[in-house]
Amino acid sequence: RLERSSTDRTTYVQAIIPGFAAHKDGRVRVDDVVIAVDYQPVENMRLEDVKKMTMGREGSTCTLQMYRGSDRYQVTLQRVMPPVVNQANYEAATQISRDSFAA
């Protein structure tokens, strides 16, 4: 789950949602800062637009450029829907279903 810092306006990982790509991959951590999604800088984007860029059809990929402390890294995640939707991931699953899988 991505959020926006109220102090410096950076987009950061607030939580890793069970069953989704970042959780399955294991490289993204809470408090990592997102600087680009699919090579598009997110600095001046609305948070909702950044979130939408990370959503997409299952099996497609999303490349994140991130900072962890002073270290910069890049990760390409394959989008997945969790096999089980439960209380821990319900909100994210329904948001993705509405936004990404609409005809």
Secondary structure, DSSP 8 states (H G I E B T S, - for coil): -EEE-TTT--EEE----TTSHHHHH----TT-EEEEETTEE-TTS-HHHHHHHH--STT-EEEEEEEETTEEEEEEEE----SS--TTTHHHHHHHHHHHS--
